[in-house]
Amino acid sequence: LAPRRAAEPTRAAEPAIVDKTAMLKFYGPALGIFLAGPLMSNIDNAIVGRAAGVSALAALSPGTVLADQVLYLFSFLSRATTGIVARAYASDGADGAKRALRPALALAFAIGACLLVPGYALGTSSALRALRVAPELRPDAAAYAIIRGIAAPFALCQSVALAALLAARDAKTPLKVVLGAAALNLVGDWALCVWPLQLGVAGGGGGATPP
């Protein structure tokens, strides 16, 4: 009989080598996605301030706080979607990621729809009073927040969809989406605030697209 060989020690799995170039190709577009929101807010500020004056710009600030901060309360949707879709994509590929994304989109739309009436339509005036916004600024601030609030279901759905694309290792498509939204925001703000409609702060809210 051949002599028994001593059992070889189990070797730990070597960590995968991370390609720094691939990391930069992913992180660059992903960073651009998160910078798009502040960029679009600055577009609103610049065009409304130019077209409607200082008082309109002052009203834009509390309107933006109400329009954006309410949605930030539900940023957990995109965070949770990233983890859920990433696990589904790793185990079942694109089909699994799509199945994991559907309930997240449905929940985001439902939450956004529920925010419309009690949150924006009925609660904006009370919120502005609670924030002690000057009475002469409240009509413009409320108009901006309510018009932006109409897009709340779509804004939350967009956030969830972009998170799912990032989870599937696609950073270029979300970047194209947000850059397109920024371009539409610029064109819409100009058409509604400067020429031809000149609607002031309300035009800025109508021209804004979900960040």
Salt bridges, closest charged atoms under 4 A:
GLU14 OE2 - ARG11 NH2 3.75
ASP68 OD1 - ARG148 NH2 2.63
ASP92 OD2 - ARG99 NH2 3.91
